[in-house]
């Protein structure tokens, strides 16, 4: 069952309106992807959502609404203190390197009565190749058989462009995130373009704008 089947259209429209207002008010390197992130979470019946990288809480704003709709637990991880970006009652913030936390994750979850199986995984951390490789190796084993993984910053350069034509300052990460994904899957992508495809059991969608956003579903 998806959330569209469970909820009335008025409730969904209110959430989407709030997300759009957030994205319009604060133009960031992920603002163009917030509505997409929400919409893509509607057909995954989530019990556990893990957010790697919190920052100012843009993705948290969306994911806490997804968690609330599904009655899911949201675990947010960052090396900085990002506790105050959200007051959502079912969010747990962990201030720790996400790779070291991954090693503790099953025991950490069980100590809190949480099943350590991730339905939605959001990754937006250092954007570096080695770190992203380690994240994939460390976190993918906890994914549910039916799940979605979101990667931000798959198309980074010195300048990024939003849908409305506005730009922002980025940096060249030497294809760090997308290269790590390519290595994991054994395939090469053109991250400068939008695409969708099936590969090795994953349905993959990619949006090139706003530093790039990849959605992997299985």
C-alpha positions in Angstrom: 0.0 0.0 0.0 1.2 3.5 -0.7 0.5 6.7 1.2 -1.6 8.1 -1.7 -4.0 5.2 -1.1 -4.1 5.8 2.7 -4.4 9.6 2.7 -6.9 12.1 1.3 -5.6 14.4 -1.4 -6.1 17.5 0.8 -3.6 16.3 3.4 -1.0 15.5 0.8 -1.5 18.8 -0.9 -0.9 20.6 2.4 2.4 18.8 2.9 3.5 19.5 -0.6 2.6 23.1 -0.3 4.7 23.4 2.9 7.7 21.7 1.2 7.4 24.0 -1.8 7.2 27.0 0.4 10.4 25.9 2.2 12.2 25.4 -1.1 11.1 28.8 -2.4 12.0 30.6 0.7 15.5 29.2 1.1 17.3 28.5 -2.2 19.9 25.9 -1.5 21.9 23.3 -3.4 19.1 20.8 -2.6 16.0 23.0 -2.7 15.0 21.8 -6.2 14.9 18.2 -4.9 12.9 18.5 -1.8 9.5 17.9 -3.4 11.0 15.0 -5.4 12.3 13.4 -2.2 8.9 13.5 -0.6 7.1 12.2 -3.7 9.5 9.3 -4.1 8.9 8.2 -0.5 5.2 7.8 -0.9 5.3 4.3 -2.3 7.8 2.8 0.2 6.1 1.6 3.4 8.7 2.8 5.8 9.4 1.7 9.3 12.9 3.1 9.5 14.4 6.1 7.7 18.1 6.9 8.0 19.5 10.3 7.1 23.2 10.6 6.7 24.1 14.2 6.7 21.8 16.8 8.2 23.3 20.3 7.8 20.6 23.0 8.1 17.8 20.4 8.1 16.5 20.7 4.5 16.2 17.0 4.0 15.1 16.5 7.6 12.2 18.8 6.9 10.9 16.4 4.3 11.9 13.1 5.9 10.2 13.9 9.2 7.0 14.4 7.3 7.5 11.1 5.6 8.2 9.4 8.9 5.1 11.0 10.5 2.9 9.7 7.7 4.2 6.2 7.8 4.6 6.1 11.6 8.3 5.5 11.0 11.4 6.2 13.1 13.8 8.8 11.6 17.5 8.4 12.6 19.6 11.5 11.6 23.4 11.3 11.7 25.9 14.1 11.4 29.3 15.0 12.8 28.0 18.4 13.7 25.4 19.1 16.4 22.1 19.2 14.4 19.7 18.3 17.1 17.8 21.6 16.9 16.9 21.5 13.2 13.9 19.3 14.1 11.5 18.8 17.0 9.8 15.7 15.5 9.1 13.3 18.3 10.1 10.2 16.4 13.5 11.5 15.3 16.7 10.4 17.0 19.8 12.5 16.3 23.2 10.8 16.5 26.3 13.1 16.5 28.9 10.8 15.1 30.8 9.9 12.0 28.4 7.9 9.9 30.9 5.2 9.1 31.8 4.5 12.7 28.1 4.6 13.7 27.3 2.0 11.0 29.4 -0.5 12.8 27.3 0.0 16.0 24.0 0.3 14.2 22.5 -3.1 14.8 23.2 -3.1 18.5 22.2 0.6 18.8 18.9 -0.2 17.2 18.1 -3.3 19.2 18.9 -1.4 22.5 16.1 1.0 21.5 13.6 -1.6 20.2 14.2 -0.7 16.6 14.5 -3.3 13.8 17.8 -2.4 12.1 16.4 -2.7 8.6 16.4 0.5 6.6 13.5 1.2 4.2 14.7 4.7 3.2 18.3 5.8 3.2 19.3 9.4 2.4 23.0 10.2 1.9 24.3 13.8 1.8 27.6 13.9 3.7 31.2 14.8 2.6 30.6 14.2 -1.1 34.1 12.6 -1.3 34.8 9.4 -3.2 36.5 7.3 -0.4 33.8 8.3 2.1 30.9 7.5 -0.2 32.5 4.1 -1.0 32.7 3.4 2.7 29.1 4.5 3.2 27.8 2.2 0.5 29.9 -0.7 2.0 28.8 0.1 5.5 25.1 1.0 5.1 23.8 -1.0 2.1 23.9 -4.3 4.1 21.1 -2.9 6.3 18.8 -2.1 3.5 15.4 -3.8 3.3 14.6 -6.0 0.3 12.2 -3.3 -0.9 13.8 0.1 -0.3 14.9 3.4 -1.7 18.3 5.1 -1.5 18.8 8.8 -2.2 22.2 10.4 -3.0 22.6 14.1 -3.3 25.6 15.8 -5.0 25.9 13.3 -7.9 26.7 16.1 -10.4 29.0 18.6 -8.6 31.0 21.5 -10.2 32.2 24.9 -9.3 28.7 26.4 -10.1 25.3 24.7 -9.9 22.1 25.7 -11.6 18.5 25.5 -10.3 15.3 25.0 -12.2 14.6 28.7 -12.2 17.9 29.5 -13.7 19.5 30.8 -10.5 22.9 29.6 -9.6 25.0 28.8 -6.5 28.6 28.2 -5.7 29.7 24.6 -5.6 33.0 22.8 -5.7 34.6 20.1 -7.9 34.6 16.8 -5.9 36.2 14.9 -8.8 32.9 13.0 -9.4 33.3 11.6 -5.9 29.7 10.5 -5.2 28.7 9.3 -8.7 32.1 7.5 -9.1 31.5 5.5 -5.9 28.0 4.5 -7.1 29.4 3.6 -10.5 32.0 1.4 -8.9 29.4 -0.3 -6.7 27.1 -1.1 -9.6 29.8 -1.7 -12.2 28.4 0.8 -14.7 29.2 4.3 -16.0 26.7 7.2 -16.0 26.5 10.6 -17.6 25.7 12.6 -14.5 25.3 15.8 -16.5 22.0 14.6 -17.9 18.7 13.3 -16.6 18.1 9.6 -17.0 16.2 6.6 -15.7 17.1 2.9 -16.2 17.0 -0.5 -14.7 20.3 -2.0 -13.8 21.4 -5.0 -11.6 18.1 -5.1 -9.7 17.8 -1.4 -9.2 15.5 1.1 -10.8 17.6 4.3 -11.0 16.5 7.9 -11.7 18.9 10.8 -11.9 18.3 14.6 -12.0 21.3 16.7 -13.1 20.2 20.0 -11.7 21.1 21.5 -8.3 24.2 19.4 -7.8 22.6 16.2 -8.9 20.2 13.9 -7.2 20.0 10.1 -7.7 17.2 7.8 -6.6 17.9 4.0 -6.4 14.9 1.7 -5.8 14.6 -2.0 -5.4 
